[in-house]
Amino acid sequence: MIDHRRLGRELDYFHSDPLVGAGLPIWLPDGAAVRRAIEEYLRELERRNGYRHVYSPPLGRREMFEKSGHLAHYHDDMFPPMPDGGAELFLRPSLCPHHAMVFASRGRSYRDLPLRVAEIGPMYREERSGVLGGLSRVRAVSLNDAHIFCSEEQAVDEVRRVFRLMHRAHEAVRMRPLRYRLSLPSDGNEKYAAHDGWLKAADMLRQGLGDLPYEEAPGEAAFYGPKIDVQIADPAGREQTLSTVQIDYFQPERFGLSYVDSEQREQRPVIIHRSLLGSMERLVAHLLEIHNGWLPDWCAPVQVVVLPVHDRQVGAAREFADRALARGLRAECRAHGSLGLRVRQAAERRVPHVAVIGEQEAGAGAVAIRGRAAQPADVALEILVDSCEVPLKG
């Protein structure tokens, strides 16, 4: 069975150390390169689709989490407070309260809506030590998160837009959801916040799903509202949630959020919580397992390794690697050891492209890319750039 924990160690993606603590992995250079490529892709995809990005602190005062409902309904998953003079600070378990503060930072008009606020931000959850493992269950989470502040009339269309964007992101990482789950509250359960928007929110999500098949799951809703969970499965068939879409009437009311409509009346917005690819930790763990470490070329940690056949070609190989770096590729030159050994090492590291420069290639200013005949260096470079292009077109 393919296990991302084993692969992550073999490929030098991440490291866990008891001096740091359980559930707090350190991203090593190759893992960090994958994560950075995916984060840059997501930010640009979101930017092109009307999202504005923010940075917010991972801490907040007790009063904020009392208003958001987290202390009443999510306290068991939060770390203990830190004293701050006469106040208390908490590590946030989610980004939504801070994004509510973004909306509240100034007066809003109907012309501002929908306001799409996005961030790949840190949050912290006090997971039990017995369930922690690798990147899939951690205490420090980097979430691809966004909150859409909109009118009720805009909500269904915004959910549909989210699904279109989500499908593009899933295709980009060559991932297929297992199923869609409409997560609803269960009757009489005190973990859910009391408000009048539950039925409306669930109906909006059903409309937003359109023709997508889904199953209803009572008892799986967020404490503030129903949600659509996009479920994935690892090679062993174990299921977990990756992407989500949620509709929230609770927090806009708790934070007193409002906008002025076209008739100068004050109205309450709806919040759509959404994540296209979930947390970077869980996503990379899943991609390692479903692709056996062979990630899509555009997000591979090293996209091309350049191998000179003999010492005489080292200069030409390094020059080509430098040109590849200048074109935005993640490239390396490896010159030590036999050529066969270096080719095997590239395969073990899951490098998608190997460029070989022997005496003939060096003399002709050419490069032989694995699986292709030798090409002039400029042509070979264009082939590599095209192959590793970030999938943002369309």
Buried (B, 14 or more C-beta within 10 A) or exposed (E): EBBBBEBBBEBEBBEBEEEEEBBEBEBBEBBBBBBBBBBEBBBEBBEEBEBEBBEBEBBBBBEBBEBBBBBEBBEEBBEEBEEEEEEBBBBBBBBBBBBBBBBBEEEBEBEBBBBBBBBBBBBBBBBEEEEBBBBBBBBBBBBBBBBBBBBBEBBBBBBBBBBEBBBBBBEBBEBEBBBBBBBBBEEEEEBBBEBEBBEBBBEBBBEBBEEEEBEEBEEBBBBBBBBBBBBBBBEEEEEBBBBBBBBBBBBBBBBEBBBBBEEEEEBBBBBBBBBBBBBBBBBBBBBBBBBEBBBBBBBBBBBBBBBBBEEEBBEBBBBBBEBBBEEEBBBBBBBEEEBEEBBEBBEEBBBBBBBBBBEEBBEEEBBBBBEEEBBEBEBBBEBBBEBBEBBEEE
